[in-house]
Every structure is written in C-alpha cells, then in structure tokens.
Amino acid sequence: MRRLSTAYAPVAAVIVAVVAVLVWFLPSYYTGLLTLIGIYALVTIGLNVFMGYAGQVSLGQAAFVGIGAYTSAVLSVKLHLTPWLGALAGAAAAALVAFALSFIVLRLRENLLALATLALGIVINVVFNEWDFIGGSSGFKGIPGFALGAYVFDQRAYAILAWVLVGVGIWFAGNVVQSTYGRALIAISSGELGAQALGVNSEGLRRQAFVLSAVYAGIAGAVYASSFTYIDPTSFGFLLSVNFVLMAVIGGLRSLWGAVIGAAIVVALGQILQTVIPLVLPGARGDFQSFFLGVILVAMLILMPRGLTSRFASDAQA
Amino acid sequence: MTAALWQYILGGVVDGAIFALVAAGFVLIYQVTGIINLAQGEFVMIGGMTAAALTTGGMPLVGAAAIAVALAAAAGGLTYLLAIRPARGGTALTLLFITLGVDVALRGLALFVWGTNPYSLPPFSAGNAIVIFGGALPPQALWVLGTDALVFAALYLFFRHTRVGTAVRAAVANPPIASTFGIPLRTFAFGSFVVAAAIGGLGGVVITPIPGVQYDAGLTYGLAGFVSAVLGGIDSLPGALLGGFTLGIVEHVAAGLLSPGWDQGLGFLILLLVLVVRPQGLLGRAARRA
C-alpha cells in the first residue's frame, strides 16, 4: 500500500517556511492558535503511527502530553533547568511510562485496549490532581520559556518551534512508516496472526509504536507548558484524548499529513463554531461546539472512514 | 473507624446500584451487537435532566419520569438508526469511535438545551434516613435499589421465559444461524439500544434526587458503568450487577479513606488489574470476541 508522498522532507520544509513567514503578519491571537495546531498535530502524528499504521487504539494520549508537560515544568521551575532539557526529559519520561505500561495494556486488543488506555489516562490524571509536589489541582504557574542565548521565545518563536517539530516529526514518522518496520506495522493492523506467521514480532513492534507515540506527545506537552506558561490537570483530561482521536480520524488515520490537517480543522472549527453559533442561536454557549464536533466525528466515520486524505491517497495509488 | 467504613460501604451500595443499571445497558448492547456503546452514560443524564427540568416546571413526578424514560429510549433508538446502522460493516474501532462521537454530541446538545446549571429532583418519598447497623441510607436509596431489583428481574424473566428473549439469546449465540431461522438481527440490535437507553434513563430518574444532575453528568456514569460491565464480565448480566456494586463500594471506601480525588482513580486501577488477570471479567465466560 502506497501512501501520500515519498517526499516528506521538502514539503515539511515548505510548511515550516510558510509558518515562519505567516507569524509576522498574523495578529498574536492567531499566532497562538497556529502554535496550538502545531502542538496538537505533533501528538496526532505520533498517534497515527500507533492507531493508523499499527491498527491499535489509544483513548488516553492526553496523559502522555501531560507527563511531558509536567516533567518539563518541574525541571524548569524547581531545578531551573532549561526547557530544552525539559522537553528531552519530558519525552523520555513519557516514553518510560509508556514502556512500563505497555506490558499491561498492550496485552489487550481493540475494545479492551481502548478501555485500558482510557483508564490509564484517567488514573494518570488523578495522579496529577492528587500529587501536591507537582501542584495538585492548582497546577503550575510561571513555567519558564524556551530561550536561545539571551533571546527568550515570544509567541512567533513558539509557532515556528512547534511547526519545526511538526516538520521533523513528519519526516521521522514518514521514514518509519515507509521502512520495513512500517510495513510490519501495517501487517499487524491487517491481521496480527498473519503478521506473526510471516515472522513479524508483533509484541515488540506494537510496544515500539506505543512508545514512539508517547515520545511525540511528551515533546508536544513540554512545548505546550512553556508556551502557555501555565498547566493544570484539566488541560490533559479525557476530552483532550477524545480530541486527538477526532483529529486523527478527520485527517485520516493512515496518513501523516492527515494528522496535521485533522489538528488544523478541529482547532479552526472550534474557533469558528465559537463565534458563529452565538450569532445563529443566541441562547447557545460556546461549549455547544462539542455537539458539532461529535456529529462531525460520527459523519466522518460513516461517510469517509479513512479520513479526508483518503481521497488523495487513492488518487496517488492509481 | 469501622462505623465510618460501614457508612462508606452503604454510600457505595447506592452508587453501585446506578452503576449496575448503566452496566446492564453496556452488556445488553454488547451482547446483541458486539458494540461497546460509550454514549451509554448520556442516557442516564438525559433521564435525570428531563425529569428534573419537567418537575421544576411544575409537572407531576410520574408524568415527568415517564417522559424522561421515553426520551432516553428515543435517544437510544436514534443513536442506532442515525449513527450505528449506517456504519454497519465498519470495524470494531470505527463503531467504538462512532459511539464516542455520539457521547460528545449528546453532551453538547444537553448543554444547549439545559445550560450548565445543576438540576435536582425532590426525593420520591418523605421520611428520615434509614439506619442499618448504625449507618444511614437516604430513603431515596430504596427507590434506586428497588429499580435495580425490578430491572434485573425483568431482564431475567425476559431472557429465560419469553419466546422473544429466547430468540435474542439464539441471535447472541450464533447470529448467522439465527438469521437463517428468520430471527430479525437488526430489529434486535435496534431493540437493544432502545432498551439499554430506557434502563439508563430510568436509572437517571431514580438516582437524581441524591446527587443532582447536570449536563456533563453522563461522562462519569458512562465510565463507571463501562468499568462495572468489564469488571463483572461484558457478556454477563449478573456480572453487571456484581461489577456495579463492587465498583461503587471500592470507590466510596477509597474516597473516604484516601481522598475524594482518588475514587475514580482507584476504580480504574482495579479495572486495569482485572483486565490483566482476568480479561473476561469476574463472571464472564472466556472471551469469544477480542
């Protein structure tokens, strides 16, 4: 099965360049949204490797974002380490937790795997809430920003950083999914027994894909913590995990660009609905948008279960 | 200490009763269709919200409760007709995500209709707290437990002693063969959604006088019911009963002894344990489906 593009690197570079130019013209509010899209896209790219290519499911991905964010925040606030190290440590912590937990949750498949990851996400969120050392329910304030020498990152720099990470993330994931390794992942998703019969170490590969998705989430979390300077447990709840699934499904589970498109659409749609709904339905509150997000998720799965990018993919295949 | 523990356990029994009803909905739908319906908790919310809003508006309780259950059942039927049936043939994960979408959509709709204010219902019967061995139960708890008894007895009688119930069991045991004998699988699938939603809605009506209800209450009920169902065994109605009460008691004792924040956390930890040690649940048969 061939995917969208064999040339991830050039397109990724172009996207980063476009963002780098855009941030000088956009009002700061939109620059912030651009950063958020980048951060979510990064998580969704990782999630797509695990869900789309390897055919697994995670309803607890927000927890790994939280682990990355909290690790980086603790290191930079309490130990005054630079967030650069914090991001690395965040990725490592998320990877470590994912690795350890994989021995429990990856014994399960499909529905039960969904339930187990959902449970993990909630348990980890309870830990965020109850552990006073990391701020408990009030969270962390005043998380230091990224800096290069004397230059402390501003909003524009964060948008560029987020999208550089998206570019690198796509490039790396692109190489992964097009390698033998990626083909083995796809083999697992089309039938685990068959894949095993062909000599694929499905246990190990599923674990590696899970850990890889946690690394993406951990880095994204660290960038989130520093760019918003404030985190608390509610930032990484079940609903964020649902949103990641929504982004992955809308874009197309087996497409890395789909992750970016899905993240952009979900964030943009949220913004549009927040402004449009009150105009049309004066009584409605902003959160009413979740109704439409739910309906869109259902409609997508019925009409285009392979996501928006599936149209392009089938063209490329021809 | 033991008095406090006993009180936590009694509190857990009340929560367990509603968890068991939600779990019964999960089991019904899973048995008949193979789908885990993550929107199950929203039917509890719809039942509770509708009854509370109507009685607040001055309607007598019986009428409000009947409308609430009917509305929840209609929501269940529509979920099947609009979201599940058009996607039949989708993978298990596609269907799971669809129910997740329905869950999010129903919560958003409830927010639009009822806003963020909490609603409450007066207890169905007046009277003092019932004291059992020094622990207190609110009188409403009897209504909740009574509903459990009625619903589970009705389900038992239906499945064991009616022709239709036997046909449903045949459809669960072997869908293709049941189908060749003229058993209408799709009608049963539709029916399982309607009945599961009605049970959830009824649970919402009877539980609401105790904790109150608001638009996002369904998520908690849904997750707890889901955990209960898996704890007890997703293919077992007695398991739903056992799982519900186990989870309710564990959560209350944990919240009392540790800290209120830990109740959900501990419930899910136990769930993880069960999934690893005994994935088919306490009373479930060895897994037929993944």
Interface residues (C-beta under 8 A of the other chain):
Chain A: V57 L59 I104 V105 R107 L108 R109 E110 N111 L112 A114 L115 A116 L118 A119 L120 I122 V123 V126 V127 N129 E130 S137 F238 V242 V245 L246 V249 L281 G283 A284 R285 D287 F288 Q289 S290 F291 F292 L293 G294 V295 I296 L297 V298 L301 I302 P305
Chain B: I36 L82 A83 P86 A87 G90 A92 L93 T94 L96 F97 I98 L100 G101 V102 D103 V104 A105 L106 R107 G108 L109 L111 F112 G115 T116 L219 L223 F226 V227 V230 S259 G261 W262 Q264 G265 F268 L269 L271 L272 L275 V276 P279 A290
